[in-house]
Each structure stands twice: as structure tokens, then as C-alpha cells.
Amino acid sequence: MAWWKRLFGRAKDESLDGTMYRVASTVYSKDGKRSAEIRNFSNGKTYLLESEWVEGTTFKDRHAGKLVGPFGSPKLAERFIVATSWFNGTEQ
């Protein structure tokens, strides 16, 4: 039955509170209006913090600062974000 839970069970949302991370990189859209900070946590998981340009040098966190992920690696996170319509400015 363990395989059933792995296949169909919902993954428990693990808290990242107190978990250390390093910023692997920050990617910016071609027009510079969107950014994604790629954070690699000490638990081995990678998440994105998406932000949108407001004015000047000010960016506002998207999703009220909630992280997007997890991803298996920083490279996979980067591949994901650069392929989204939001990041490319084509989201309607």
C-alpha cells in the first residue's frame, strides 16, 4: 500500500521556516520587468521567488511572497521559469 500513497497521496507541504538557503541565481526577463530568484535550500529542494517591476529599482513579490516549487535542482527551476508566459510577458 505504500506505493499507492506515493502515487496518489498528496505530498505534505513541508515548512521552510528556519531552513537555510543560498541564492543560486536571479534571472530577469528580456524587458527587465520580471525576475525570479532561484533559492536552493539546505533540505535539497529548490524554489523560486517571483517578482514584478513596480518603478525605478523597486520590485514587488508575486504571489504575496509565496515561493514556487519545489524543483529538483536550480537548473530545472530556471528552465521552468523562462518557459512561462508570465516571465516572457505574454500572459493575458
PDB file as gemmi writes it, atoms N, CA and C in Angstrom:
CRYST1    1.000    1.000    1.000  90.00  90.00  90.00 P 1                      
ATOM      1  N   MET A   1       0.801  -1.198   0.000  1.00  0.00           N  
ATOM      2  CA  MET A   1       0.000   0.000   0.000  1.00  0.00           C  
ATOM      3  C   MET A   1       0.847   1.267   0.000  1.00  0.00           C  
ATOM      4  N   ALA A   2       2.101   1.173   0.375  1.00  0.00           N  
ATOM      5  CA  ALA A   2       2.959   2.355   0.400  1.00  0.00           C  
ATOM      6  C   ALA A   2       3.091   2.961  -0.991  1.00  0.00           C  
ATOM      7  N   TRP A   3       3.147   2.119  -2.013  1.00  0.00           N  
ATOM      8  CA  TRP A   3       3.253   2.633  -3.375  1.00  0.00           C  
ATOM      9  C   TRP A   3       2.015   3.424  -3.752  1.00  0.00           C  
ATOM     10  N   TRP A   4       0.853   3.018  -3.258  1.00  0.00           N  
ATOM     11  CA  TRP A   4      -0.407   3.715  -3.544  1.00  0.00           C  
ATOM     12  C   TRP A   4      -0.356   5.149  -3.000  1.00  0.00           C  
ATOM     13  N   LYS A   5       0.144   5.286  -1.773  1.00  0.00           N  
ATOM     14  CA  LYS A   5       0.246   6.608  -1.157  1.00  0.00           C  
ATOM     15  C   LYS A   5       1.249   7.474  -1.902  1.00  0.00           C  
ATOM     16  N   ARG A   6       2.354   6.871  -2.338  1.00  0.00           N  
ATOM     17  CA  ARG A   6       3.353   7.637  -3.086  1.00  0.00           C  
ATOM     18  C   ARG A   6       2.808   8.096  -4.424  1.00  0.00           C  
ATOM     19  N   LEU A   7       2.003   7.244  -5.053  1.00  0.00           N  
ATOM     20  CA  LEU A   7       1.486   7.559  -6.377  1.00  0.00           C  
ATOM     21  C   LEU A   7       0.330   8.551  -6.314  1.00  0.00           C  
ATOM     22  N   PHE A   8      -0.612   8.335  -5.393  1.00  0.00           N  
ATOM     23  CA  PHE A   8      -1.821   9.144  -5.366  1.00  0.00           C  
ATOM     24  C   PHE A   8      -1.951  10.065  -4.159  1.00  0.00           C  
ATOM     25  N   GLY A   9      -1.125   9.871  -3.165  1.00  0.00           N  
ATOM     26  CA  GLY A   9      -1.223  10.703  -1.971  1.00  0.00           C  
ATOM     27  C   GLY A   9      -0.676  12.086  -2.213  1.00  0.00           C  
ATOM     28  N   ARG A  10      -1.253  13.063  -1.573  1.00  0.00           N  
ATOM     29  CA  ARG A  10      -0.751  14.424  -1.680  1.00  0.00           C  
ATOM     30  C   ARG A  10       0.507  14.560  -0.851  1.00  0.00           C  
ATOM     31  N   ALA A  11       1.462  15.215  -1.402  1.00  0.00           N  
ATOM     32  CA  ALA A  11       2.691  15.480  -0.656  1.00  0.00           C  
ATOM     33  C   ALA A  11       2.381  16.496   0.436  1.00  0.00           C  
ATOM     34  N   LYS A  12       2.895  16.253   1.592  1.00  0.00           N  
ATOM     35  CA  LYS A  12       2.690  17.157   2.703  1.00  0.00           C  
ATOM     36  C   LYS A  12       3.526  18.407   2.469  1.00  0.00           C  
ATOM     37  N   ASP A  13       2.900  19.558   2.646  1.00  0.00           N  
ATOM     38  CA  ASP A  13       3.640  20.806   2.482  1.00  0.00           C  
ATOM     39  C   ASP A  13       4.606  20.961   3.641  1.00  0.00           C  
ATOM     40  N   GLU A  14       5.869  20.821   3.353  1.00  0.00           N  
ATOM     41  CA  GLU A  14       6.884  20.967   4.379  1.00  0.00           C  
ATOM     42  C   GLU A  14       7.147  22.440   4.619  1.00  0.00           C  
ATOM     43  N   SER A  15       7.278  22.799   5.864  1.00  0.00           N  
ATOM     44  CA  SER A  15       7.593  24.174   6.210  1.00  0.00           C  
ATOM     45  C   SER A  15       9.069  24.437   5.932  1.00  0.00           C  
ATOM     46  N   LEU A  16       9.336  25.600   5.385  1.00  0.00           N  
ATOM     47  CA  LEU A  16      10.713  26.012   5.131  1.00  0.00           C  
ATOM     48  C   LEU A  16      11.210  26.966   6.206  1.00  0.00           C  
ATOM     49  N   ASP A  17      10.359  27.229   7.200  1.00  0.00           N  
ATOM     50  CA  ASP A  17      10.735  28.129   8.293  1.00  0.00           C  
ATOM     51  C   ASP A  17      12.012  27.642   8.963  1.00  0.00           C  
ATOM     52  N   GLY A  18      12.976  28.509   9.049  1.00  0.00           N  
ATOM     53  CA  GLY A  18      14.237  28.180   9.703  1.00  0.00           C  
ATOM     54  C   GLY A  18      15.209  27.399   8.841  1.00  0.00           C  
ATOM     55  N   THR A  19      14.787  27.030   7.630  1.00  0.00           N  
ATOM     56  CA  THR A  19      15.662  26.282   6.735  1.00  0.00           C  
ATOM     57  C   THR A  19      16.589  27.256   6.016  1.00  0.00           C  
ATOM     58  N   MET A  20      17.862  26.960   6.015  1.00  0.00           N  
ATOM     59  CA  MET A  20      18.831  27.827   5.351  1.00  0.00           C  
ATOM     60  C   MET A  20      18.775  27.616   3.838  1.00  0.00           C  
ATOM     61  N   TYR A  21      19.079  28.682   3.108  1.00  0.00           N  
ATOM     62  CA  TYR A  21      19.136  28.591   1.653  1.00  0.00           C  
ATOM     63  C   TYR A  21      20.232  29.501   1.124  1.00  0.00           C  
ATOM     64  N   ARG A  22      20.592  29.222  -0.106  1.00  0.00           N  
ATOM     65  CA  ARG A  22      21.513  30.101  -0.822  1.00  0.00           C  
ATOM     66  C   ARG A  22      20.816  30.502  -2.115  1.00  0.00           C  
ATOM     67  N   VAL A  23      21.097  31.698  -2.571  1.00  0.00           N  
ATOM     68  CA  VAL A  23      20.538  32.150  -3.835  1.00  0.00           C  
ATOM     69  C   VAL A  23      21.461  31.624  -4.931  1.00  0.00           C  
ATOM     70  N   ALA A  24      20.957  30.663  -5.696  1.00  0.00           N  
ATOM     71  CA  ALA A  24      21.759  30.069  -6.762  1.00  0.00           C  
ATOM     72  C   ALA A  24      21.962  31.069  -7.888  1.00  0.00           C  
ATOM     73  N   SER A  25      20.890  31.817  -8.222  1.00  0.00           N  
ATOM     74  CA  SER A  25      20.972  32.860  -9.247  1.00  0.00           C  
ATOM     75  C   SER A  25      19.670  33.646  -9.259  1.00  0.00           C  
ATOM     76  N   THR A  26      19.694  34.727  -9.978  1.00  0.00           N  
ATOM     77  CA  THR A  26      18.488  35.511 -10.226  1.00  0.00           C  
ATOM     78  C   THR A  26      18.408  35.714 -11.726  1.00  0.00           C  
ATOM     79  N   VAL A  27      17.279  35.361 -12.298  1.00  0.00           N  
ATOM     80  CA  VAL A  27      17.092  35.543 -13.738  1.00  0.00           C  
ATOM     81  C   VAL A  27      16.091  36.670 -13.969  1.00  0.00           C  
ATOM     82  N   TYR A  28      16.339  37.434 -15.030  1.00  0.00           N  
ATOM     83  CA  TYR A  28      15.485  38.566 -15.378  1.00  0.00           C  
ATOM     84  C   TYR A  28      14.915  38.358 -16.770  1.00  0.00           C  
ATOM     85  N   SER A  29      13.687  38.817 -16.958  1.00  0.00           N  
ATOM     86  CA  SER A  29      13.073  38.748 -18.277  1.00  0.00           C  
ATOM     87  C   SER A  29      13.830  39.680 -19.225  1.00  0.00           C  
ATOM     88  N   LYS A  30      13.637  39.480 -20.521  1.00  0.00           N  
ATOM     89  CA  LYS A  30      14.348  40.288 -21.516  1.00  0.00           C  
ATOM     90  C   LYS A  30      14.052  41.775 -21.362  1.00  0.00           C  
ATOM     91  N   ASP A  31      12.819  42.106 -20.978  1.00  0.00           N  
ATOM     92  CA  ASP A  31      12.461  43.515 -20.824  1.00  0.00           C  
ATOM     93  C   ASP A  31      12.783  44.055 -19.432  1.00  0.00           C  
ATOM     94  N   GLY A  32      13.280  43.193 -18.536  1.00  0.00           N  
ATOM     95  CA  GLY A  32      13.686  43.608 -17.205  1.00  0.00           C  
ATOM     96  C   GLY A  32      12.549  43.865 -16.234  1.00  0.00           C  
ATOM     97  N   LYS A  33      11.321  43.514 -16.613  1.00  0.00           N  
ATOM     98  CA  LYS A  33      10.164  43.797 -15.769  1.00  0.00           C  
ATOM     99  C   LYS A  33       9.783  42.653 -14.834  1.00  0.00           C  
ATOM    100  N   ARG A  34      10.398  41.501 -14.997  1.00  0.00           N  
ATOM    101  CA  ARG A  34      10.107  40.342 -14.154  1.00  0.00           C  
ATOM    102  C   ARG A  34      11.415  39.666 -13.760  1.00  0.00           C  
ATOM    103  N   SER A  35      11.443  39.157 -12.530  1.00  0.00           N  
ATOM    104  CA  SER A  35      12.640  38.456 -12.076  1.00  0.00           C  
ATOM    105  C   SER A  35      12.227  37.233 -11.267  1.00  0.00           C  
ATOM    106  N   ALA A  36      13.144  36.299 -11.172  1.00  0.00           N  
ATOM    107  CA  ALA A  36      12.931  35.105 -10.364  1.00  0.00           C  
ATOM    108  C   ALA A  36      14.236  34.772  -9.657  1.00  0.00           C  
ATOM    109  N   GLU A  37      14.184  34.806  -8.341  1.00  0.00           N  
ATOM    110  CA  GLU A  37      15.334  34.435  -7.524  1.00  0.00           C  
ATOM    111  C   GLU A  37      15.259  32.934  -7.305  1.00  0.00           C  
ATOM    112  N   ILE A  38      16.301  32.226  -7.659  1.00  0.00           N  
ATOM    113  CA  ILE A  38      16.337  30.773  -7.517  1.00  0.00           C  
ATOM    114  C   ILE A  38      17.032  30.451  -6.205  1.00  0.00           C  
ATOM    115  N   ARG A  39      16.260  29.879  -5.273  1.00  0.00           N  
ATOM    116  CA  ARG A  39      16.776  29.590  -3.934  1.00  0.00           C  
ATOM    117  C   ARG A  39      16.955  28.084  -3.751  1.00  0.00           C  
ATOM    118  N   ASN A  40      18.161  27.691  -3.385  1.00  0.00           N  
ATOM    119  CA  ASN A  40      18.495  26.292  -3.139  1.00  0.00           C  
ATOM    120  C   ASN A  40      18.564  26.092  -1.626  1.00  0.00           C  
ATOM    121  N   PHE A  41      17.616  25.331  -1.064  1.00  0.00           N  
ATOM    122  CA  PHE A  41      17.513  25.145   0.381  1.00  0.00           C  
ATOM    123  C   PHE A  41      18.392  23.994   0.871  1.00  0.00           C  
ATOM    124  N   SER A  42      18.707  24.047   2.159  1.00  0.00           N  
ATOM    125  CA  SER A  42      19.579  23.029   2.761  1.00  0.00           C  
ATOM    126  C   SER A  42      18.943  21.648   2.779  1.00  0.00           C  
ATOM    127  N   ASN A  43      17.619  21.566   2.576  1.00  0.00           N  
ATOM    128  CA  ASN A  43      16.955  20.257   2.519  1.00  0.00           C  
ATOM    129  C   ASN A  43      17.053  19.636   1.126  1.00  0.00           C  
ATOM    130  N   GLY A  44      17.770  20.308   0.222  1.00  0.00           N  
ATOM    131  CA  GLY A  44      17.993  19.775  -1.118  1.00  0.00           C  
ATOM    132  C   GLY A  44      16.968  20.215  -2.150  1.00  0.00           C  
ATOM    133  N   LYS A  45      15.958  20.963  -1.738  1.00  0.00           N  
ATOM    134  CA  LYS A  45      14.925  21.397  -2.667  1.00  0.00           C  
ATOM    135  C   LYS A  45      15.182  22.832  -3.128  1.00  0.00           C  
ATOM    136  N   THR A  46      14.689  23.134  -4.310  1.00  0.00           N  
ATOM    137  CA  THR A  46      14.881  24.442  -4.917  1.00  0.00           C  
ATOM    138  C   THR A  46      13.530  25.088  -5.157  1.00  0.00           C  
ATOM    139  N   TYR A  47      13.436  26.371  -4.859  1.00  0.00           N  
ATOM    140  CA  TYR A  47      12.201  27.132  -5.039  1.00  0.00           C  
ATOM    141  C   TYR A  47      12.508  28.434  -5.746  1.00  0.00           C  
ATOM    142  N   LEU A  48      11.456  29.050  -6.299  1.00  0.00           N  
ATOM    143  CA  LEU A  48      11.564  30.342  -6.968  1.00  0.00           C  
ATOM    144  C   LEU A  48      10.811  31.399  -6.185  1.00  0.00           C  
ATOM    145  N   LEU A  49      11.357  32.598  -6.134  1.00  0.00           N  
ATOM    146  CA  LEU A  49      10.650  33.760  -5.625  1.00  0.00           C  
ATOM    147  C   LEU A  49      10.489  34.710  -6.810  1.00  0.00           C  
ATOM    148  N   GLU A  50       9.258  34.821  -7.305  1.00  0.00           N  
ATOM    149  CA  GLU A  50       8.977  35.636  -8.476  1.00  0.00           C  
ATOM    150  C   GLU A  50       8.676  37.072  -8.063  1.00  0.00           C  
ATOM    151  N   SER A  51       9.141  38.023  -8.857  1.00  0.00           N  
ATOM    152  CA  SER A  51       8.903  39.440  -8.583  1.00  0.00           C  
ATOM    153  C   SER A  51       8.606  40.178  -9.878  1.00  0.00           C  
ATOM    154  N   GLU A  52       7.815  41.268  -9.732  1.00  0.00           N  
ATOM    155  CA  GLU A  52       7.487  42.120 -10.873  1.00  0.00           C  
ATOM    156  C   GLU A  52       7.947  43.538 -10.606  1.00  0.00           C  
ATOM    157  N   TRP A  53       8.404  44.209 -11.648  1.00  0.00           N  
ATOM    158  CA  TRP A  53       8.880  45.577 -11.544  1.00  0.00           C  
ATOM    159  C   TRP A  53       7.716  46.514 -11.248  1.00  0.00           C  
ATOM    160  N   VAL A  54       7.933  47.445 -10.331  1.00  0.00           N  
ATOM    161  CA  VAL A  54       6.921  48.445  -9.986  1.00  0.00           C  
ATOM    162  C   VAL A  54       7.339  49.785 -10.578  1.00  0.00           C  
ATOM    163  N   GLU A  55       8.482  50.302 -10.136  1.00  0.00           N  
ATOM    164  CA  GLU A  55       9.038  51.543 -10.695  1.00  0.00           C  
ATOM    165  C   GLU A  55      10.466  51.700 -10.201  1.00  0.00           C  
ATOM    166  N   GLY A  56      11.236  52.471 -10.930  1.00  0.00           N  
ATOM    167  CA  GLY A  56      12.627  52.684 -10.539  1.00  0.00           C  
ATOM    168  C   GLY A  56      13.369  51.359 -10.411  1.00  0.00           C  
ATOM    169  N   THR A  57      13.866  51.101  -9.212  1.00  0.00           N  
ATOM    170  CA  THR A  57      14.552  49.829  -8.949  1.00  0.00           C  
ATOM    171  C   THR A  57      13.740  48.957  -7.997  1.00  0.00           C  
ATOM    172  N   THR A  58      12.437  49.231  -7.899  1.00  0.00           N  
ATOM    173  CA  THR A  58      11.571  48.517  -6.960  1.00  0.00           C  
ATOM    174  C   THR A  58      10.849  47.359  -7.634  1.00  0.00           C  
ATOM    175  N   PHE A  59      10.970  46.188  -7.044  1.00  0.00           N  
ATOM    176  CA  PHE A  59      10.257  45.005  -7.485  1.00  0.00           C  
ATOM    177  C   PHE A  59       9.317  44.561  -6.370  1.00  0.00           C  
ATOM    178  N   LYS A  60       8.146  44.055  -6.734  1.00  0.00           N  
ATOM    179  CA  LYS A  60       7.159  43.563  -5.766  1.00  0.00           C  
ATOM    180  C   LYS A  60       7.055  42.051  -5.921  1.00  0.00           C  
ATOM    181  N   ASP A  61       7.101  41.330  -4.790  1.00  0.00           N  
ATOM    182  CA  ASP A  61       6.992  39.877  -4.826  1.00  0.00           C  
ATOM    183  C   ASP A  61       5.638  39.453  -5.382  1.00  0.00           C  
ATOM    184  N   ARG A  62       5.667  38.469  -6.252  1.00  0.00           N  
ATOM    185  CA  ARG A  62       4.446  37.904  -6.814  1.00  0.00           C  
ATOM    186  C   ARG A  62       3.919  36.845  -5.850  1.00  0.00           C  
ATOM    187  N   HIS A  63       2.651  36.547  -5.903  1.00  0.00           N  
ATOM    188  CA  HIS A  63       2.018  35.535  -5.043  1.00  0.00           C  
ATOM    189  C   HIS A  63       2.183  35.880  -3.566  1.00  0.00           C  
ATOM    190  N   ALA A  64       2.212  37.160  -3.240  1.00  0.00           N  
ATOM    191  CA  ALA A  64       2.367  37.631  -1.852  1.00  0.00           C  
ATOM    192  C   ALA A  64       3.619  37.049  -1.199  1.00  0.00           C  
ATOM    193  N   GLY A  65       4.656  36.832  -1.983  1.00  0.00           N  
ATOM    194  CA  GLY A  65       5.919  36.328  -1.458  1.00  0.00           C  
ATOM    195  C   GLY A  65       5.989  34.823  -1.293  1.00  0.00           C  
ATOM    196  N   LYS A  66       4.932  34.115  -1.687  1.00  0.00           N  
ATOM    197  CA  LYS A  66       4.937  32.649  -1.577  1.00  0.00           C  
ATOM    198  C   LYS A  66       5.865  32.068  -2.642  1.00  0.00           C  
ATOM    199  N   LEU A  67       6.667  31.110  -2.223  1.00  0.00           N  
ATOM    200  CA  LEU A  67       7.628  30.502  -3.130  1.00  0.00           C  
ATOM    201  C   LEU A  67       6.958  29.508  -4.073  1.00  0.00           C  
ATOM    202  N   VAL A  68       7.518  29.362  -5.261  1.00  0.00           N  
ATOM    203  CA  VAL A  68       7.027  28.420  -6.265  1.00  0.00           C  
ATOM    204  C   VAL A  68       7.972  27.224  -6.283  1.00  0.00           C  
ATOM    205  N   GLY A  69       7.430  26.033  -6.236  1.00  0.00           N  
ATOM    206  CA  GLY A  69       8.258  24.833  -6.267  1.00  0.00           C  
ATOM    207  C   GLY A  69       7.657  23.740  -5.436  1.00  0.00           C  
ATOM    208  N   PRO A  70       8.376  22.730  -5.131  1.00  0.00           N  
ATOM    209  CA  PRO A  70       9.824  22.565  -5.266  1.00  0.00           C  
ATOM    210  C   PRO A  70      10.248  22.027  -6.629  1.00  0.00           C  
ATOM    211  N   PHE A  71      11.510  22.243  -6.920  1.00  0.00           N  
ATOM    212  CA  PHE A  71      12.155  21.735  -8.119  1.00  0.00           C  
ATOM    213  C   PHE A  71      13.327  20.870  -7.686  1.00  0.00           C  
ATOM    214  N   GLY A  72      13.733  19.972  -8.541  1.00  0.00           N  
ATOM    215  CA  GLY A  72      14.812  19.047  -8.221  1.00  0.00           C  
ATOM    216  C   GLY A  72      16.195  19.681  -8.220  1.00  0.00           C  
ATOM    217  N   SER A  73      16.335  20.804  -8.921  1.00  0.00           N  
ATOM    218  CA  SER A  73      17.633  21.468  -8.989  1.00  0.00           C  
ATOM    219  C   SER A  73      17.440  22.906  -9.443  1.00  0.00           C  
ATOM    220  N   PRO A  74      18.443  23.754  -9.235  1.00  0.00           N  
ATOM    221  CA  PRO A  74      18.359  25.130  -9.744  1.00  0.00           C  
ATOM    222  C   PRO A  74      18.193  25.188 -11.261  1.00  0.00           C  
ATOM    223  N   LYS A  75      18.834  24.281 -11.968  1.00  0.00           N  
ATOM    224  CA  LYS A  75      18.736  24.251 -13.434  1.00  0.00           C  
ATOM    225  C   LYS A  75      17.301  23.976 -13.882  1.00  0.00           C  
ATOM    226  N   LEU A  76      16.625  23.029 -13.204  1.00  0.00           N  
ATOM    227  CA  LEU A  76      15.230  22.728 -13.543  1.00  0.00           C  
ATOM    228  C   LEU A  76      14.320  23.909 -13.227  1.00  0.00           C  
ATOM    229  N   ALA A  77      14.592  24.600 -12.135  1.00  0.00           N  
ATOM    230  CA  ALA A  77      13.805  25.773 -11.769  1.00  0.00           C  
ATOM    231  C   ALA A  77      13.966  26.862 -12.828  1.00  0.00           C  
ATOM    232  N   GLU A  78      15.184  27.074 -13.282  1.00  0.00           N  
ATOM    233  CA  GLU A  78      15.437  28.089 -14.310  1.00  0.00           C  
ATOM    234  C   GLU A  78      14.750  27.720 -15.623  1.00  0.00           C  
ATOM    235  N   ARG A  79      14.838  26.458 -16.017  1.00  0.00           N  
ATOM    236  CA  ARG A  79      14.165  26.017 -17.248  1.00  0.00           C  
ATOM    237  C   ARG A  79      12.667  26.256 -17.156  1.00  0.00           C  
ATOM    238  N   PHE A  80      12.087  25.989 -15.978  1.00  0.00           N  
ATOM    239  CA  PHE A  80      10.653  26.187 -15.784  1.00  0.00           C  
ATOM    240  C   PHE A  80      10.287  27.661 -15.947  1.00  0.00           C  
ATOM    241  N   ILE A  81      10.957  28.537 -15.218  1.00  0.00           N  
ATOM    242  CA  ILE A  81      10.538  29.932 -15.188  1.00  0.00           C  
ATOM    243  C   ILE A  81      10.712  30.620 -16.531  1.00  0.00           C  
ATOM    244  N   VAL A  82      11.786  30.350 -17.239  1.00  0.00           N  
ATOM    245  CA  VAL A  82      11.996  31.037 -18.526  1.00  0.00           C  
ATOM    246  C   VAL A  82      11.026  30.553 -19.599  1.00  0.00           C  
ATOM    247  N   ALA A  83      10.341  29.442 -19.359  1.00  0.00           N  
ATOM    248  CA  ALA A  83       9.362  28.932 -20.318  1.00  0.00           C  
ATOM    249  C   ALA A  83       7.937  29.409 -20.025  1.00  0.00           C  
ATOM    250  N   THR A  84       7.722  30.110 -18.908  1.00  0.00           N  
ATOM    251  CA  THR A  84       6.360  30.542 -18.564  1.00  0.00           C  
ATOM    252  C   THR A  84       5.959  31.787 -19.345  1.00  0.00           C  
ATOM    253  N   SER A  85       4.668  31.879 -19.641  1.00  0.00           N  
ATOM    254  CA  SER A  85       4.158  33.055 -20.347  1.00  0.00           C  
ATOM    255  C   SER A  85       4.271  34.302 -19.469  1.00  0.00           C  
ATOM    256  N   TRP A  86       4.121  34.158 -18.155  1.00  0.00           N  
ATOM    257  CA  TRP A  86       4.278  35.313 -17.260  1.00  0.00           C  
ATOM    258  C   TRP A  86       5.670  35.907 -17.398  1.00  0.00           C  
ATOM    259  N   PHE A  87       6.699  35.079 -17.312  1.00  0.00           N  
ATOM    260  CA  PHE A  87       8.084  35.550 -17.371  1.00  0.00           C  
ATOM    261  C   PHE A  87       8.398  36.197 -18.717  1.00  0.00           C  
ATOM    262  N   ASN A  88       7.814  35.677 -19.776  1.00  0.00           N  
ATOM    263  CA  ASN A  88       8.061  36.199 -21.113  1.00  0.00           C  
ATOM    264  C   ASN A  88       7.161  37.370 -21.490  1.00  0.00           C  
ATOM    265  N   GLY A  89       6.273  37.756 -20.576  1.00  0.00           N  
ATOM    266  CA  GLY A  89       5.417  38.914 -20.820  1.00  0.00           C  
ATOM    267  C   GLY A  89       4.282  38.670 -21.793  1.00  0.00           C  
ATOM    268  N   THR A  90       3.923  37.408 -22.008  1.00  0.00           N  
ATOM    269  CA  THR A  90       2.847  37.092 -22.943  1.00  0.00           C  
ATOM    270  C   THR A  90       1.590  36.601 -22.238  1.00  0.00           C  
ATOM    271  N   GLU A  91       1.595  36.619 -20.915  1.00  0.00           N  
ATOM    272  CA  GLU A  91       0.419  36.183 -20.150  1.00  0.00           C  
ATOM    273  C   GLU A  91      -0.697  37.203 -20.320  1.00  0.00           C  
ATOM    274  N   GLN A  92      -1.901  36.695 -20.492  1.00  0.00           N  
ATOM    275  CA  GLN A  92      -3.031  37.599 -20.702  1.00  0.00           C  
ATOM    276  C   GLN A  92      -3.940  37.618 -19.513  1.00  0.00           C  
TER     277      GLN A  92                                                      
END                                                                             
